[in-house]
Amino acid sequence: MTGDLPLALLRGPNLRELNVYGNAITGIPDPLCGPATNLQVLSMRSAGLTGSASGITSCSNLSFVDLSYNVLTGSLPATAAWGRLDLMQLQYNAFSGSIPQELYSIPLLAAVDISGNR
């Protein structure tokens, strides 16, 4: 798959898992999720992503995020609204800056991999 992610697919209430590993996706829409979205697993590893990852902060039901091995830039994505998130894989991108304070307030977060960033 190449190009943009179809927002109608992403924002449906029944989508629980999205895996686009190894595709050539243009970027992450901002916001990625709408108010009715129940996305829990987001795997976009090696998907050719560039730009910001801030659009994923709109997905409040996430339990797993893998954005590794892309060329994402800017700050690490984080929001205190991720009450179910327990694993984030953000390694080997081009994220820069400090670790956001919001990451410290995610109650179930057990592991974060940010190796290979700036």
Helices and strands as residue ranges (DSSP letters): E 2-3, H 7-10, E 17-19, E 24-25, E 41-43, E 50-51, G 54-58, E 64-66, E 71-74, E 87-89, E 94-95, G 101-105, E 111-113
